[in-house]
Amino acid sequence: MAVYAYRCADHGVHEVSRPIGTAAEREPCPDCAAPTSRVFTAPRLSSGSASARALVDRTARSASEPAVVSAPPPSRRPVPRATDPRLAKLPRP
């Protein structure tokens, strides 16, 4: 079953459960029986994990509110190399 949203001019949005692919273009309002038009909404993203929702929110927010840095990140110290010449012949990843 899928949940479809319809908007009534007087009573706002109401939801109707129907099998997938069987949504009508118009549905009667449960309060006044006036024909309402279907509203296309995002799928129920809130039913996912909290980390996935946070990632989606950060990604969307970065389009209008990018993070601003005041300085470049600190440089990394070089990895110490072994001084034994026999180790230079070993394969490296």
Buried (B, 14 or more C-beta within 10 A) or exposed (E): EEEBBBBBEEEEEBEBEEEEEEBEEEBBBEEEEEEBEBEEEEEEEEEEEEEEEEEEEEEEEEEEEEEEEEEEEEEEEEEEEEEEEEEEEEEEE
